[in-house]
């Protein structure tokens, strides 16, 4: 189906949904996402200063972009950035079956000394980025770890794909705060010169002319375009690739905040502890209080 036909038949993709696309003749695939209400729901669970909100917003966009690269329903992608003795010592986001969640642990005092617009290095110091794929069908898990380098988490993710996957990748992120809420959007484009399915991708080079062409087009997207709700995701793909002979698009399921904290889950986890340790955890009422780091929900667990 052509992009024009798709726009006519299926309408447009707005907030909290991922648009997948491929440019077959250029051996490229991509994802576009624009988070709105779901992002505000996730951020509202955490009392975070502006630099932390911006970083978590970027991380959630990256997680949605990469998570929807997986084809198996129920598979999970986890993005984790970690360091020691820095303003931020842990950032975790994950995606599973359209559900997003994220959490940041930081030291307010150290963060305060980093300034109003801290760099990635001033937030994490010397840290690392780990990206983990848990595949539902095969049960396999594979993980890539790269140094947390560059000006942004986006650059660190580009480095991950170059080093761990040998896939030329371009990522662009835009974030806008307003009285109406936060908008965070992103574009991810990748090159598969030997085909996406089942082909060796070792020694893929960035100087492939097809990839250079796609990277120039994709890299022309502007921050204000990404975060402009008046432009659908289809509009953005059309602006970037309308001169290509064929662009295939597919709107994915709507995203939502997905926290898996339940009494049953924590009861199962706590049941693995020795009886004496469980007794030490109990409060005056005999229950164990657990606070979910992702959604800040407080649960009373009775064992």
C-alpha positions in Angstrom: 0.0 0.0 0.0 1.4 3.4 -0.9 1.7 6.1 1.8 -1.0 8.2 0.1 -3.5 5.3 0.1 -2.7 4.6 3.8 -3.4 8.2 4.8 -6.7 8.1 3.0 -7.9 4.7 4.3 -6.7 4.6 7.9 -6.5 8.2 9.1 -3.6 9.6 11.0 -1.4 8.6 14.0 -1.3 11.0 16.9 -0.2 10.8 20.5 1.0 7.7 22.3 1.3 5.5 19.3 4.2 4.2 17.2 4.4 4.3 13.4 6.6 1.7 11.8 7.8 2.3 8.3 10.2 0.8 5.7 11.9 2.2 2.6 12.4 -1.0 0.7 14.6 0.3 -2.2 17.0 1.9 0.4 17.1 -1.2 2.7 15.9 1.0 5.6 13.3 0.6 8.3 12.3 3.1 11.0 10.0 4.0 13.9 8.3 7.3 14.9 6.7 8.0 18.2 5.1 11.0 19.9 4.3 10.6 23.6 1.8 12.9 25.3 -0.8 11.8 27.9 1.0 8.5 28.7 4.2 10.5 29.3 2.4 12.8 31.7 0.9 9.9 33.5 4.4 8.3 34.0 6.0 11.6 35.0 3.2 12.4 37.5 4.2 9.5 39.7 7.6 11.0 40.4 8.5 14.4 42.0 11.4 15.1 39.7 13.3 18.3 38.9 13.3 19.5 35.3 16.6 17.9 34.2 15.5 14.5 35.5 12.1 14.9 33.8 13.7 15.7 30.5 16.1 12.7 30.8 13.3 10.3 31.7 11.2 11.6 28.8 14.0 11.0 26.4 14.6 7.5 27.8 10.9 6.6 27.5 10.9 7.7 23.8 14.0 5.6 23.1 12.5 2.6 24.9 9.3 2.8 22.8 11.3 3.2 19.6 13.5 0.2 20.3 10.9 -1.9 22.0 8.6 -1.9 18.9 11.5 -3.3 16.8 10.7 -6.6 18.4 8.1 -8.7 16.6 7.1 -11.3 19.2 4.1 -10.4 21.4 5.1 -10.4 25.0 8.8 -9.7 24.4 10.4 -7.1 26.6 13.1 -4.4 26.0 14.8 -2.9 29.0 17.0 0.2 28.8 19.2 0.7 31.9 21.8 3.4 32.5 23.9 3.1 35.7 26.8 4.8 37.4 28.3 5.2 40.9 28.7 8.3 42.9 27.1 10.6 40.4 23.9 12.7 40.3 22.0 9.8 38.7 23.0 6.3 39.7 20.2 4.4 38.0 17.8 4.9 35.1 15.5 2.0 34.1 12.8 2.0 31.4 11.1 -1.0 29.8 8.6 -1.8 27.1 6.4 -4.8 26.8 3.4 -5.3 24.5 2.6 -1.6 24.2 3.2 -0.9 27.9 5.9 1.6 29.0 7.3 2.4 32.4 10.3 4.2 33.8 12.2 5.2 36.9 15.2 7.4 37.8 17.1 7.3 41.1 19.1 10.4 41.8 20.9 12.4 44.5 19.3 15.8 44.9 22.4 17.4 46.4 24.8 16.2 43.7 22.2 17.1 41.0 21.9 20.6 42.4 25.7 21.2 41.9 25.4 20.1 38.2 23.7 23.3 37.2 20.4 24.1 35.4 21.3 22.3 32.2 23.5 19.4 33.1 25.3 17.4 30.5 25.0 13.6 30.3 28.5 13.3 31.8 27.6 15.6 34.7 24.5 13.5 35.4 26.1 10.1 35.2 29.8 10.6 35.4 31.5 7.4 34.2 28.6 5.1 33.6 27.3 2.5 31.2 24.2 1.8 29.1 22.7 -1.7 28.9 20.0 -2.7 26.5 18.4 -6.0 27.0 16.0 -7.9 24.8 13.9 -10.7 26.4 12.3 -12.7 23.6 8.9 -14.2 24.4 8.7 -17.0 21.8 12.2 -18.4 22.2 12.8 -17.4 25.8 16.2 -16.1 24.8 17.8 -13.0 26.3 20.5 -11.0 24.8 22.1 -7.8 26.1 24.5 -5.2 24.8 26.5 -2.9 27.1 28.3 0.3 26.0 29.9 3.2 27.8 27.5 6.0 28.6 29.2 8.5 26.3 28.1 11.4 24.0 25.9 14.4 24.5 22.7 12.5 25.1 21.1 9.1 25.7 20.2 9.1 22.0 23.8 9.2 21.0 24.6 6.4 23.5 21.9 4.3 21.8 23.3 5.0 18.4 26.6 3.8 19.7 25.0 0.6 21.1 23.6 -0.3 17.7 26.9 0.4 16.0 29.0 -1.6 18.5 26.7 -4.4 19.6 24.4 -4.9 16.6 26.6 -3.6 13.8 23.5 -1.8 12.4 23.9 1.8 11.2 21.3 3.8 13.2 20.1 7.4 13.3 18.1 8.7 16.3 16.5 12.1 16.7 14.6 13.2 19.8 12.5 16.3 20.5 11.0 17.3 23.9 8.7 20.3 24.7 7.2 21.3 28.0 4.2 23.5 28.2 1.3 24.3 30.6 -0.7 21.6 28.8 1.9 18.9 29.5 5.1 17.4 28.2 5.5 16.2 24.6 8.4 13.9 23.7 8.9 12.5 20.3 11.5 10.5 18.4 12.6 9.1 15.1 14.8 5.9 14.7 16.0 4.8 11.3 18.2 1.8 10.5 19.9 0.2 7.5 19.7 -3.5 6.5 21.8 -3.8 3.3 21.5 -7.6 3.3 17.8 -7.8 4.2 16.2 -7.5 7.6 15.3 -11.2 7.9 17.9 -13.8 8.9 20.9 -12.2 7.2 24.4 -11.6 8.5 24.9 -8.0 9.4 28.5 -8.1 10.4 30.9 -5.4 9.0 28.0 -3.2 7.8 29.5 0.2 6.9 28.1 3.6 7.4 29.4 4.8 4.0 26.9 2.7 2.1 25.4 5.1 -0.5 21.8 3.9 0.2 22.3 4.5 3.9 24.0 7.9 3.4 20.9 8.9 1.3 18.4 7.8 4.0 20.5 9.3 6.8 20.6 12.7 5.1 16.8 12.7 4.6 16.0 11.4 8.1 18.6 13.7 9.7 16.8 16.7 8.3 13.9 16.4 10.6 13.6 19.3 13.0 12.9 19.4 16.7 9.8 21.5 16.3 8.4 19.1 13.7 8.7 16.1 16.0 6.9 17.8 18.9 4.2 19.5 16.8 0.9 17.7 17.5 -0.6 19.3 14.4 1.7 17.1 12.3 0.7 13.4 12.3 3.4 10.8 12.3 2.3 10.0 8.7 2.9 13.7 7.8 6.5 13.4 9.1 7.2 10.3 7.1 5.8 12.0 4.0 7.9 15.1 4.6 11.1 13.0 4.9 10.6 10.4 2.2 7.9 11.6 -0.3 10.4 11.4 -3.2 11.0 7.7 -2.7 9.2 5.3 -5.0 7.8 3.3 -2.1 7.3 3.8 1.6 5.4 1.2 3.6 3.8 2.2 6.9 2.1 0.4 9.7 0.5 2.0 12.8 1.2 -0.1 15.9 -1.0 -0.5 19.0 -1.6 2.4 21.3 0.9 2.8 24.1 0.0 3.0 27.7 1.6 3.2 31.1 2.1 -0.3 32.2 3.2 -1.0 35.7 3.1 -4.6 36.8 3.0 -4.0 40.6 0.3 -6.2 42.2 -0.1 -7.8 45.6 0.2 -11.2 44.0 3.5 -10.3 42.3 5.1 -8.9 45.5 3.7 -11.8 47.5 5.4 -14.2 45.1 8.7 -12.3 45.4 8.7 -12.0 49.2 7.8 -15.7 49.6 11.3 -16.5 48.4 12.9 -14.8 51.4 13.7 -16.7 54.7 11.0 -16.6 57.3 13.1 -14.6 59.8 13.8 -11.9 57.2 10.1 -11.7 56.3 9.3 -11.2 60.0 11.8 -8.3 60.2 10.0 -6.6 57.2 6.6 -6.7 58.9 5.1 -3.5 60.2 3.0 -3.0 63.4 -0.1 -4.3 61.6 1.7 -7.5 60.5 1.9 -6.6 56.8 4.9 -5.7 54.7 4.8 -2.3 53.0 6.1 -2.2 49.5 6.4 1.0 47.3 6.7 0.5 43.6 9.6 2.5 42.2 7.9 2.9 38.8 4.5 4.2 39.8 5.0 5.1 43.5 2.0 3.0 44.5 2.2 1.7 48.1 1.0 -1.8 48.7 0.4 -3.7 51.9 1.5 -7.3 51.5 0.0 -9.9 53.9 2.1 -13.1 54.2 
